[in-house]
């Protein structure tokens, strides 16, 4: 019998299970009898650990069972995959997650869902990673949150950073203290080190984002994109009012409010920002 046929019969039998006690509980063990009564074949298998098939009737028992699964997952990673847990009793790793060899997992880390962690990564205390993919040699510093995102190899994140909604950090990029990145791509070797919000942004290579920068992506009704091309320097406290593009090799002065596109190799400053001078071509730098 094909697996699809087995699945179909199993779910059909589950629908026929009726409560059989005063508590109104449904017993999974009624399923084999239903299948046998239909003339199907039922086989018995011996499980290697009886605790994993024990009954669960209370939330306390559910917590104990989840702890059992968690300990088994972490032990397998340490023995089979060469992962180091500094305190195995204070880490959580989903049974669906993958963690590469020579990773170091600090206390209080939670790796959830179908996350994939490459080799040689360091995940520090208080970090939560959910349904995300990390390359090799990534460092995620304390109390960072990474959800539904991708971090390529040799990147650094945090502390206290937040990546979400399909954010991508390309190889060698850095997101630092109290930086939030939402639905954005940060190019190779680009950096946003402090107190910054990057939303709906596409950022090129070798870009430096100064502290306090905000991509003002929401006009009260719709979200709009920001594009920052290669080799740009964004000064501290720059407001980028989307939709807006900053051309290759340009610089925004500290405190600028950029409301119009910035041509390549240009310095802009002011509120609103205006062109101050032409810079040496980025190709000559």
C-alpha contacts under 8 A as a table, 3 or more apart, distances in Angstrom:
res1	aa1	res2	aa2	distance
1	X	5	X	6.28
1	X	6	X	6.76
2	X	5	X	5.18
2	X	6	X	6.39
3	X	6	X	5.00
3	X	7	X	6.15
4	X	7	X	5.08
4	X	8	X	6.12
5	X	8	X	5.07
5	X	9	X	6.21
6	X	9	X	5.21
6	X	10	X	6.10
7	X	10	X	5.04
7	X	11	X	6.23
8	X	11	X	5.44
8	X	12	X	6.15
9	X	12	X	5.08
9	X	13	X	6.16
9	X	35	X	7.87
10	X	13	X	5.16
10	X	14	X	6.24
10	X	31	X	7.71
10	X	35	X	8.00
11	X	14	X	4.94
11	X	15	X	6.37
12	X	15	X	5.35
12	X	16	X	6.84
13	X	16	X	5.21
13	X	17	X	6.78
13	X	31	X	5.92
13	X	34	X	6.27
13	X	35	X	6.70
14	X	17	X	5.40
14	X	28	X	7.67
14	X	31	X	6.36
16	X	34	X	7.94
17	X	26	X	6.63
17	X	27	X	7.33
17	X	28	X	7.76
17	X	30	X	6.62
17	X	31	X	6.96
18	X	26	X	6.16
19	X	24	X	4.85
19	X	25	X	5.12
19	X	26	X	4.83
19	X	27	X	7.45
20	X	24	X	6.49
20	X	25	X	6.49
20	X	26	X	6.73
20	X	27	X	7.67
21	X	24	X	5.50
21	X	25	X	6.32
22	X	25	X	7.75
27	X	30	X	5.68
27	X	31	X	7.97
28	X	31	X	5.75
29	X	32	X	6.38
29	X	33	X	7.79
30	X	33	X	5.54
30	X	34	X	6.49
31	X	34	X	5.09
31	X	35	X	6.26
32	X	35	X	5.10
32	X	36	X	6.08
32	X	42	X	6.38
33	X	36	X	5.03
33	X	37	X	6.08
34	X	37	X	5.15
34	X	38	X	6.46
35	X	38	X	5.12
35	X	39	X	6.57
35	X	40	X	5.33
35	X	41	X	7.29
35	X	42	X	7.23
36	X	39	X	5.04
36	X	40	X	5.15
36	X	41	X	6.38
36	X	42	X	6.78
37	X	40	X	7.38
47	X	50	X	6.23
47	X	53	X	7.87
49	X	52	X	5.83
49	X	53	X	7.65
50	X	53	X	5.56
50	X	54	X	6.43
51	X	54	X	5.14
51	X	65	X	7.96
52	X	65	X	7.36
56	X	59	X	7.98
56	X	61	X	5.60
56	X	62	X	5.93
57	X	61	X	6.58
57	X	62	X	7.57
58	X	61	X	5.20
58	X	62	X	6.29
59	X	62	X	4.86
59	X	63	X	6.14
60	X	63	X	5.14
60	X	64	X	6.32
61	X	64	X	5.01
61	X	65	X	6.18
62	X	65	X	5.08
62	X	66	X	6.16
63	X	66	X	5.10
63	X	67	X	6.10
64	X	67	X	5.06
64	X	68	X	6.26
65	X	68	X	4.98
65	X	69	X	6.39
66	X	69	X	5.12
66	X	70	X	6.09
67	X	70	X	4.96
67	X	71	X	6.08
68	X	71	X	5.28
68	X	72	X	6.25
69	X	72	X	5.13
69	X	73	X	6.14
69	X	95	X	7.60
70	X	73	X	5.13
70	X	74	X	6.23
70	X	92	X	6.42
70	X	93	X	6.56
70	X	94	X	7.25
70	X	95	X	7.38
71	X	74	X	5.26
71	X	75	X	6.01
71	X	88	X	7.65
71	X	89	X	7.51
72	X	75	X	5.12
72	X	76	X	6.11
73	X	76	X	5.25
73	X	77	X	6.35
73	X	93	X	6.94
73	X	94	X	7.53
73	X	95	X	5.93
74	X	77	X	5.09
74	X	78	X	6.26
74	X	88	X	6.86
74	X	92	X	7.90
74	X	93	X	6.80
75	X	78	X	5.14
75	X	79	X	6.16
76	X	79	X	5.21
76	X	80	X	5.54
76	X	81	X	7.22
77	X	80	X	5.47
77	X	81	X	4.83
77	X	82	X	6.40
77	X	83	X	5.65
77	X	99	X	7.29
78	X	81	X	5.82
78	X	82	X	5.02
78	X	83	X	4.69
78	X	84	X	6.11
78	X	85	X	7.42
79	X	82	X	5.94
79	X	83	X	7.68
81	X	99	X	7.59
81	X	100	X	6.54
81	X	101	X	5.28
81	X	102	X	7.96
82	X	100	X	7.73
82	X	101	X	4.93
82	X	102	X	5.64
82	X	103	X	7.67
83	X	99	X	7.29
83	X	100	X	6.91
83	X	101	X	5.45
83	X	102	X	5.18
83	X	103	X	5.11
83	X	104	X	6.35
83	X	105	X	7.69
84	X	102	X	6.68
84	X	103	X	6.06
84	X	104	X	4.80
84	X	105	X	6.13
85	X	88	X	5.27
85	X	91	X	7.81
85	X	104	X	6.01
85	X	105	X	4.82
85	X	106	X	6.18
85	X	107	X	7.57
86	X	104	X	7.34
86	X	105	X	6.31
86	X	106	X	5.33
86	X	107	X	6.30
87	X	90	X	5.68
87	X	91	X	7.00
87	X	106	X	6.78
87	X	107	X	5.40
88	X	91	X	5.64
88	X	107	X	7.40
90	X	107	X	5.25
90	X	108	X	5.37
90	X	109	X	7.52
91	X	105	X	7.80
91	X	106	X	7.54
91	X	107	X	5.65
91	X	108	X	5.18
91	X	109	X	5.08
91	X	110	X	6.04
92	X	108	X	7.67
92	X	109	X	6.30
92	X	110	X	4.67
92	X	111	X	6.09
92	X	112	X	7.67
93	X	97	X	6.68
93	X	110	X	6.00
93	X	111	X	4.72
93	X	112	X	6.06
94	X	97	X	5.21
94	X	111	X	6.19
94	X	112	X	5.04
94	X	113	X	5.83
94	X	114	X	7.42
96	X	113	X	6.15
96	X	114	X	5.13
96	X	115	X	7.55
97	X	111	X	7.13
97	X	112	X	6.76
97	X	113	X	6.16
97	X	114	X	4.65
97	X	115	X	4.85
97	X	116	X	5.83
97	X	117	X	8.00
98	X	114	X	7.40
98	X	115	X	6.36
98	X	116	X	4.70
98	X	117	X	5.95
99	X	103	X	7.25
99	X	116	X	6.07
99	X	117	X	4.61
99	X	118	X	6.24
99	X	119	X	7.33
100	X	103	X	6.15
100	X	117	X	5.81
100	X	118	X	4.75
100	X	119	X	4.22
100	X	120	X	7.02
100	X	121	X	7.86
101	X	118	X	7.62
101	X	119	X	4.96
101	X	120	X	6.36
102	X	119	X	5.99
102	X	120	X	4.79
102	X	121	X	7.26
103	X	118	X	7.89
103	X	119	X	5.89
103	X	120	X	4.52
103	X	121	X	4.62
103	X	122	X	5.72
103	X	123	X	7.84
104	X	120	X	7.39
104	X	121	X	6.37
104	X	122	X	4.80
104	X	123	X	6.31
105	X	109	X	6.87
105	X	122	X	6.15
105	X	123	X	5.06
105	X	124	X	6.34
105	X	125	X	7.92
106	X	109	X	6.23
106	X	122	X	7.91
106	X	123	X	6.14
106	X	124	X	4.85
106	X	125	X	5.08
107	X	124	X	7.33
107	X	125	X	5.22
107	X	126	X	7.27
108	X	125	X	5.13
108	X	126	X	4.84
108	X	127	X	7.05
109	X	123	X	7.14
109	X	124	X	6.86
109	X	125	X	5.55
109	X	126	X	5.23
109	X	127	X	4.98
109	X	128	X	6.02
110	X	126	X	7.64
110	X	127	X	6.33
110	X	128	X	4.75
110	X	129	X	6.24
111	X	115	X	6.76
111	X	128	X	6.02
111	X	129	X	4.85
111	X	130	X	6.06
112	X	115	X	6.26
112	X	128	X	7.57
112	X	129	X	6.01
112	X	130	X	4.59
112	X	131	X	6.39
113	X	130	X	5.69
113	X	131	X	5.05
114	X	130	X	7.41
114	X	131	X	4.97
114	X	132	X	7.26
115	X	129	X	7.15
115	X	130	X	6.01
115	X	131	X	4.37
115	X	132	X	4.67
115	X	133	X	5.63
116	X	131	X	7.75
116	X	132	X	6.41
116	X	133	X	4.72
116	X	134	X	6.14
117	X	121	X	7.30
117	X	133	X	5.99
117	X	134	X	4.78
117	X	135	X	6.46
117	X	136	X	7.59
118	X	121	X	6.51
118	X	133	X	7.93
118	X	134	X	5.65
118	X	135	X	4.68
118	X	136	X	4.52
118	X	137	X	7.28
118	X	138	X	7.93
119	X	135	X	7.28
119	X	136	X	4.76
119	X	137	X	6.28
120	X	136	X	5.83
120	X	137	X	4.70
120	X	138	X	7.30
121	X	136	X	6.06
121	X	137	X	4.47
121	X	138	X	4.72
121	X	139	X	5.78
122	X	137	X	7.30
122	X	138	X	6.39
122	X	139	X	4.81
122	X	140	X	6.30
122	X	141	X	7.97
123	X	127	X	6.96
123	X	139	X	6.09
123	X	140	X	4.96
123	X	141	X	6.41
123	X	142	X	7.77
124	X	127	X	6.28
124	X	139	X	7.89
124	X	140	X	6.13
124	X	141	X	5.06
124	X	142	X	4.94
124	X	143	X	7.59
125	X	141	X	7.36
125	X	142	X	4.94
125	X	143	X	6.31
126	X	142	X	5.62
126	X	143	X	4.30
126	X	144	X	6.98
127	X	140	X	7.48
127	X	141	X	7.39
127	X	142	X	5.87
127	X	143	X	4.53
127	X	144	X	4.73
127	X	145	X	5.84
128	X	143	X	7.46
128	X	144	X	6.43
128	X	145	X	4.90
128	X	146	X	6.28
129	X	132	X	6.46
129	X	145	X	6.01
129	X	146	X	4.75
129	X	147	X	5.95
130	X	146	X	6.25
130	X	147	X	4.78
130	X	148	X	6.31
131	X	147	X	6.17
131	X	148	X	5.09
131	X	149	X	7.40
132	X	146	X	6.90
132	X	147	X	5.96
132	X	148	X	4.85
132	X	149	X	4.86
132	X	150	X	5.69
133	X	149	X	6.54
133	X	150	X	4.77
133	X	151	X	6.26
133	X	152	X	7.98
134	X	138	X	6.84
134	X	150	X	5.89
134	X	151	X	4.72
134	X	152	X	5.83
134	X	153	X	7.02
135	X	138	X	6.43
135	X	151	X	6.14
135	X	152	X	4.59
135	X	153	X	4.19
135	X	154	X	7.43
136	X	152	X	7.31
136	X	153	X	4.59
136	X	154	X	6.40
137	X	153	X	5.84
137	X	154	X	5.04
137	X	155	X	7.37
138	X	151	X	7.61
138	X	152	X	7.60
138	X	153	X	5.81
138	X	154	X	5.04
138	X	155	X	5.05
138	X	156	X	5.86
139	X	154	X	7.67
139	X	155	X	6.52
139	X	156	X	4.78
139	X	157	X	6.27
140	X	144	X	6.92
140	X	156	X	5.90
140	X	157	X	4.74
140	X	158	X	6.00
140	X	159	X	7.35
141	X	144	X	6.45
141	X	156	X	7.61
141	X	157	X	5.98
141	X	158	X	4.76
141	X	159	X	4.59
141	X	160	X	7.54
142	X	158	X	6.56
142	X	159	X	4.77
142	X	160	X	6.40
143	X	158	X	7.52
143	X	159	X	5.93
143	X	160	X	4.96
143	X	161	X	7.38
144	X	157	X	7.46
144	X	158	X	5.78
144	X	159	X	5.79
144	X	160	X	4.58
144	X	161	X	4.69
144	X	162	X	5.86
145	X	160	X	7.52
145	X	161	X	6.29
145	X	162	X	4.78
145	X	163	X	6.23
146	X	149	X	6.43
146	X	162	X	5.96
146	X	163	X	4.74
146	X	164	X	6.05
147	X	163	X	6.15
147	X	164	X	4.77
147	X	165	X	6.79
147	X	166	X	7.79
148	X	164	X	5.85
148	X	165	X	5.63
148	X	166	X	5.30
148	X	167	X	7.45
149	X	163	X	6.67
149	X	164	X	5.88
149	X	165	X	6.41
149	X	166	X	4.42
149	X	167	X	4.80
149	X	168	X	5.98
150	X	166	X	6.98
150	X	167	X	6.29
150	X	168	X	4.82
150	X	169	X	6.38
151	X	155	X	6.81
151	X	168	X	5.88
151	X	169	X	4.83
151	X	170	X	6.57
151	X	171	X	7.63
152	X	155	X	6.43
152	X	168	X	7.67
152	X	169	X	5.96
152	X	170	X	5.20
152	X	171	X	4.89
152	X	172	X	7.60
153	X	170	X	7.65
153	X	171	X	5.16
153	X	172	X	6.70
154	X	171	X	5.89
154	X	172	X	4.91
154	X	173	X	7.61
155	X	169	X	7.40
155	X	170	X	7.65
155	X	171	X	6.00
155	X	172	X	4.62
155	X	173	X	5.12
155	X	174	X	5.66
156	X	172	X	7.63
156	X	173	X	6.83
156	X	174	X	4.88
156	X	175	X	6.34
156	X	176	X	7.61
157	X	161	X	6.51
157	X	174	X	5.95
157	X	175	X	4.79
157	X	176	X	5.67
158	X	161	X	4.57
158	X	162	X	8.00
158	X	175	X	6.11
158	X	176	X	4.51
158	X	177	X	5.23
158	X	178	X	7.16
158	X	179	X	7.61
159	X	176	X	6.21
159	X	177	X	5.09
159	X	178	X	6.98
160	X	176	X	7.69
160	X	177	X	5.58
160	X	178	X	5.00
160	X	179	X	7.33
161	X	175	X	7.07
161	X	176	X	6.38
161	X	177	X	5.93
161	X	178	X	4.96
161	X	179	X	4.94
161	X	180	X	5.85
162	X	178	X	7.48
162	X	179	X	6.36
162	X	180	X	4.62
162	X	181	X	6.26
163	X	167	X	6.22
163	X	180	X	5.92
163	X	181	X	4.91
163	X	182	X	6.04
164	X	167	X	5.69
164	X	181	X	6.49
164	X	182	X	5.06
164	X	183	X	6.50
165	X	182	X	5.69
165	X	183	X	4.87
166	X	182	X	7.38
166	X	183	X	5.21
166	X	184	X	7.23
167	X	181	X	6.64
167	X	182	X	5.83
167	X	183	X	4.67
167	X	184	X	4.80
167	X	185	X	5.79
168	X	183	X	7.89
168	X	184	X	6.38
168	X	185	X	4.70
168	X	186	X	6.34
169	X	173	X	6.17
169	X	174	X	7.88
169	X	185	X	5.92
169	X	186	X	4.94
169	X	187	X	6.58
169	X	188	X	7.63
170	X	173	X	5.96
170	X	185	X	7.40
170	X	186	X	6.00
170	X	187	X	5.12
170	X	188	X	4.89
170	X	189	X	7.59
171	X	187	X	7.52
171	X	188	X	5.06
171	X	189	X	6.66
172	X	188	X	5.60
172	X	189	X	4.62
172	X	190	X	7.45
173	X	186	X	6.92
173	X	187	X	6.72
173	X	188	X	5.42
173	X	189	X	4.24
173	X	190	X	4.79
173	X	191	X	5.72
174	X	189	X	7.15
174	X	190	X	6.43
174	X	191	X	4.73
174	X	192	X	6.33
174	X	193	X	6.94
175	X	179	X	6.45
175	X	191	X	6.01
175	X	192	X	5.03
175	X	193	X	5.45
175	X	194	X	7.89
176	X	179	X	5.90
176	X	191	X	7.98
176	X	192	X	6.18
176	X	193	X	4.03
176	X	194	X	5.53
177	X	193	X	6.03
177	X	194	X	4.87
177	X	195	X	6.28
178	X	194	X	6.05
178	X	195	X	4.88
178	X	196	X	6.88
179	X	192	X	7.19
179	X	193	X	7.13
179	X	194	X	5.97
179	X	195	X	5.13
179	X	196	X	4.70
179	X	197	X	5.92
179	X	198	X	7.90
180	X	196	X	6.35
180	X	197	X	4.93
180	X	198	X	6.27
180	X	199	X	7.98
181	X	184	X	6.33
181	X	197	X	6.06
181	X	198	X	4.78
181	X	199	X	5.86
182	X	198	X	6.24
182	X	199	X	4.65
182	X	200	X	6.37
183	X	199	X	6.04
183	X	200	X	5.16
183	X	201	X	7.17
184	X	198	X	6.93
184	X	199	X	5.97
184	X	200	X	5.08
184	X	201	X	4.68
184	X	202	X	5.72
184	X	203	X	7.77
185	X	201	X	6.47
185	X	202	X	5.03
185	X	203	X	5.93
186	X	190	X	6.42
186	X	191	X	7.98
186	X	202	X	6.54
186	X	203	X	4.92
186	X	204	X	6.51
186	X	205	X	7.61
187	X	190	X	5.61
187	X	202	X	7.98
187	X	203	X	5.60
187	X	204	X	4.57
187	X	205	X	4.43
187	X	206	X	7.17
187	X	207	X	7.68
188	X	204	X	7.25
188	X	205	X	4.79
188	X	206	X	6.45
189	X	205	X	6.02
189	X	206	X	5.09
189	X	207	X	7.39
190	X	203	X	7.96
190	X	204	X	7.35
190	X	205	X	5.56
190	X	206	X	4.50
190	X	207	X	4.52
190	X	208	X	5.85
190	X	209	X	8.00
191	X	206	X	7.55
191	X	207	X	6.26
191	X	208	X	5.02
191	X	209	X	6.04
192	X	196	X	7.01
192	X	208	X	6.26
192	X	209	X	4.71
192	X	210	X	6.63
192	X	211	X	7.44
193	X	196	X	7.75
193	X	209	X	7.20
193	X	210	X	7.24
193	X	211	X	6.72
194	X	210	X	7.21
194	X	211	X	4.72
194	X	212	X	6.77
195	X	211	X	5.47
195	X	212	X	4.99
195	X	213	X	7.36
196	X	210	X	7.92
196	X	211	X	6.06
196	X	212	X	4.89
196	X	213	X	4.96
196	X	214	X	5.86
197	X	212	X	7.76
197	X	213	X	6.47
197	X	214	X	4.87
197	X	215	X	6.30
198	X	201	X	6.18
198	X	213	X	7.95
198	X	214	X	6.22
198	X	215	X	5.41
199	X	215	X	6.04
199	X	216	X	7.79
199	X	217	X	6.37
199	X	225	X	7.83
199	X	226	X	7.98
200	X	217	X	6.73
200	X	223	X	7.65
200	X	224	X	6.83
200	X	225	X	5.07
200	X	226	X	6.45
201	X	215	X	7.48
201	X	225	X	5.57
201	X	226	X	4.61
201	X	227	X	5.77
201	X	228	X	7.65
202	X	225	X	7.71
202	X	226	X	6.33
202	X	227	X	4.88
202	X	228	X	6.24
203	X	207	X	7.27
203	X	227	X	5.97
203	X	228	X	4.70
203	X	229	X	6.02
203	X	230	X	7.39
204	X	207	X	6.39
204	X	228	X	6.01
204	X	229	X	4.70
204	X	230	X	4.39
204	X	231	X	7.36
205	X	229	X	7.35
205	X	230	X	4.72
205	X	231	X	6.26
206	X	230	X	6.03
206	X	231	X	4.93
206	X	232	X	7.28
207	X	228	X	7.98
207	X	229	X	7.79
207	X	230	X	6.06
207	X	231	X	4.93
207	X	232	X	4.92
207	X	233	X	5.95
207	X	234	X	7.85
208	X	231	X	7.74
208	X	232	X	6.55
208	X	233	X	5.03
208	X	234	X	6.15
209	X	213	X	6.83
209	X	233	X	6.34
209	X	234	X	4.88
209	X	235	X	6.80
209	X	236	X	7.46
210	X	213	X	6.06
210	X	233	X	7.64
210	X	234	X	5.51
210	X	235	X	4.88
210	X	236	X	4.15
210	X	237	X	7.01
210	X	238	X	7.74
211	X	235	X	7.59
211	X	236	X	4.71
211	X	237	X	6.23
212	X	236	X	5.61
212	X	237	X	4.40
212	X	238	X	6.99
213	X	234	X	7.65
213	X	235	X	7.62
213	X	236	X	5.97
213	X	237	X	4.73
213	X	238	X	4.82
213	X	239	X	5.94
213	X	240	X	7.76
214	X	237	X	7.37
214	X	238	X	6.55
214	X	239	X	5.12
214	X	240	X	6.22
215	X	226	X	6.80
215	X	239	X	6.17
215	X	240	X	4.79
215	X	241	X	6.28
215	X	242	X	6.82
216	X	219	X	7.81
216	X	239	X	6.61
216	X	240	X	5.68
216	X	241	X	4.73
216	X	242	X	5.75
217	X	223	X	5.29
217	X	224	X	4.93
217	X	225	X	6.32
217	X	226	X	7.35
217	X	241	X	6.62
217	X	242	X	5.14
217	X	243	X	7.23
218	X	221	X	6.85
218	X	222	X	5.75
218	X	223	X	4.58
218	X	224	X	6.34
218	X	242	X	7.62
219	X	222	X	5.85
219	X	223	X	6.73
219	X	224	X	7.89
224	X	242	X	5.38
224	X	243	X	5.13
225	X	242	X	5.72
225	X	243	X	5.13
225	X	244	X	7.00
226	X	240	X	7.42
226	X	241	X	7.96
226	X	242	X	5.49
226	X	243	X	5.59
226	X	244	X	5.16
226	X	245	X	5.90
227	X	244	X	6.45
227	X	245	X	4.61
227	X	246	X	6.28
228	X	232	X	6.96
228	X	245	X	5.83
228	X	246	X	4.83
228	X	247	X	6.56
228	X	248	X	7.50
229	X	232	X	6.39
229	X	245	X	7.70
229	X	246	X	6.15
229	X	247	X	5.39
229	X	248	X	4.70
229	X	249	X	7.50
230	X	247	X	7.79
230	X	248	X	5.04
230	X	249	X	6.41
231	X	248	X	5.99
231	X	249	X	4.77
231	X	250	X	7.37
231	X	282	X	7.33
232	X	246	X	7.58
232	X	247	X	7.47
232	X	248	X	5.96
232	X	249	X	4.71
232	X	250	X	5.00
232	X	251	X	5.86
233	X	249	X	7.47
233	X	250	X	6.45
233	X	251	X	4.72
233	X	252	X	6.52
234	X	238	X	6.76
234	X	251	X	5.80
234	X	252	X	5.05
234	X	253	X	7.12
234	X	254	X	7.75
235	X	238	X	5.86
235	X	251	X	7.17
235	X	252	X	5.28
235	X	253	X	4.93
235	X	254	X	4.30
235	X	255	X	7.08
235	X	256	X	7.69
236	X	253	X	7.52
236	X	254	X	4.70
236	X	255	X	6.30
237	X	254	X	5.80
237	X	255	X	4.72
237	X	256	X	7.05
238	X	252	X	7.17
238	X	253	X	7.45
238	X	254	X	5.99
238	X	255	X	4.92
238	X	256	X	4.78
238	X	257	X	5.82
238	X	258	X	7.38
239	X	255	X	7.38
239	X	256	X	6.27
239	X	257	X	4.64
239	X	258	X	6.04
240	X	244	X	6.94
240	X	257	X	6.16
240	X	258	X	4.93
240	X	259	X	6.59
241	X	244	X	6.40
241	X	257	X	7.20
241	X	258	X	5.91
241	X	259	X	5.11
241	X	260	X	7.93
242	X	259	X	7.23
244	X	258	X	7.76
244	X	259	X	6.77
244	X	260	X	5.95
244	X	261	X	5.22
245	X	260	X	7.59
245	X	261	X	4.79
245	X	262	X	6.24
246	X	250	X	6.82
246	X	261	X	5.85
246	X	262	X	4.66
246	X	263	X	6.65
246	X	264	X	7.17
247	X	250	X	5.88
247	X	261	X	7.63
247	X	262	X	5.60
247	X	263	X	4.98
247	X	264	X	3.96
247	X	265	X	6.92
247	X	266	X	7.91
248	X	263	X	7.74
248	X	264	X	4.69
248	X	265	X	6.18
248	X	282	X	7.07
249	X	264	X	5.81
249	X	265	X	4.61
249	X	266	X	7.24
249	X	281	X	7.17
249	X	282	X	4.99
250	X	262	X	7.41
250	X	263	X	7.32
250	X	264	X	5.51
250	X	265	X	4.36
250	X	266	X	4.64
250	X	267	X	5.86
250	X	279	X	7.47
251	X	265	X	7.51
251	X	266	X	6.25
251	X	267	X	4.80
251	X	268	X	6.46
252	X	256	X	6.47
252	X	267	X	5.85
252	X	268	X	5.03
252	X	269	X	5.94
253	X	256	X	5.77
253	X	267	X	7.23
253	X	268	X	6.21
253	X	269	X	4.92
253	X	270	X	7.57
254	X	269	X	7.43
255	X	269	X	7.67
255	X	270	X	7.07
255	X	271	X	7.88
256	X	268	X	7.61
256	X	269	X	5.20
256	X	270	X	4.88
256	X	271	X	5.73
256	X	272	X	6.81
256	X	273	X	5.54
257	X	269	X	7.76
257	X	270	X	6.52
257	X	271	X	5.09
257	X	272	X	5.03
257	X	273	X	5.41
258	X	261	X	7.63
258	X	271	X	7.56
258	X	272	X	6.02
258	X	273	X	5.09
259	X	272	X	6.50
259	X	273	X	7.05
260	X	273	X	7.99
262	X	266	X	7.01
262	X	268	X	7.46
262	X	275	X	7.90
263	X	266	X	5.99
265	X	278	X	6.12
265	X	279	X	4.95
265	X	280	X	6.48
265	X	281	X	5.66
265	X	282	X	6.32
266	X	275	X	6.79
266	X	276	X	7.60
266	X	277	X	6.06
266	X	278	X	4.66
266	X	279	X	5.26
267	X	275	X	5.93
267	X	276	X	5.56
267	X	277	X	5.47
267	X	278	X	6.33
267	X	279	X	6.67
268	X	273	X	5.62
268	X	274	X	5.15
268	X	275	X	4.40
268	X	276	X	5.36
268	X	277	X	7.40
269	X	272	X	7.67
269	X	273	X	4.59
269	X	274	X	5.61
269	X	275	X	6.75
269	X	276	X	6.66
270	X	273	X	4.21
270	X	274	X	6.28
271	X	274	X	7.89
275	X	278	X	7.88
280	X	284	X	6.83
280	X	285	X	7.39
281	X	284	X	5.39
281	X	285	X	6.92
282	X	285	X	5.19
